[in-house]
């Protein structure tokens, strides 16, 4: 995983589901923080981005991935939009 991502990288920032229930923040330090409903920081971990693909490793060791297409993040069966 990368130690940091360029802070001006186009994918850095907050991504949310259409209903706002899941809020997924990609931080410039290569970490992410995911909130679910009223549960802040439900999941945290690190990520790396290669092209339009993102790989996640949460702090428990669980891995996941996703893809950015047309300004939308498709991750783990979820569709997240840039906030």
C-alpha positions, 0 to 999 in steps of 0.5 A, spaced: 500 500 500 502 507 498 504 511 504 500 517 501 496 519 495 497 526 491 492 530 495 490 533 488 488 526 486 481 526 483 479 520 487 481 523 494 475 525 498 468 523 500 464 518 496 457 516 498 451 511 496 445 515 493 441 514 500 447 517 504 447 511 508 454 509 507 460 514 507 466 512 504 472 517 505 479 516 501 484 520 505 490 523 502 495 519 507 493 512 503 487 511 509 480 510 508 474 511 513 467 508 512 461 510 516 455 506 516 448 510 518 450 513 525 456 509 526 462 513 524 468 510 523 465 503 522 471 501 517 478 503 517 484 501 513 489 503 507 488 503 500 492 503 493 489 506 487 492 504 480 489 507 474 481 506 475 482 500 480 482 501 488 484 495 493 483 496 500 485 492 506 481 494 512 485 494 519 482 487 521 486 484 514 479 484 510 481 485 503 476 488 497 477 492 491 473 497 486 473 501 480 472 508 478 467 509 472 464 515 469 465 519 476 462 513 480 465 508 485 463 501 484 465 497 490 463 491 494 456 491 490 455 498 492 455 504 488 458 510 491 458 518 488 462 523 489 460 528 494 
